[in-house]
Amino acid sequence: MGEVETIMNLTKYICKIASGSYGTLFVKDEDFEKIENSFQVYRIARGKMEKQKEWIVIDNFDIITHPCN
């Protein structure tokens, strides 16, 4: 099981046991190589995780991926 699948399963489990949870999950979209730094977006609300139709491109990806000093 890969990292993405593990995170997805964990998020689904959290939705199941904590139905009041909410948030947004961004998954790096490795399949869409045409646009660099693209992410698939999942909305978490009321015990459900839903894949959004839109994906997002993050301009400051280097800031996100580099560790804090």
C-alpha positions, 0 to 999 in steps of 0.5 A: 500500500502506497503513501497516498492510499494509506492517507486516503484510508486513514481519512476515510476512517476518521470520517467514519469515527468522527462524523463532526470532522471537517477539512480539506485534503490535497493529494499531489496529482502525479497522473496529470503531468501537464501542469506542475504542482497540481493537486486533487482536492477532497472535501471532508464534511459531516462524516463524508469525504468527497472528491471535488471536480476541480483540481488546484495548482499551488504556486508556492509548492517549494514553501510547502515541501521544504522543512521549516528552519 
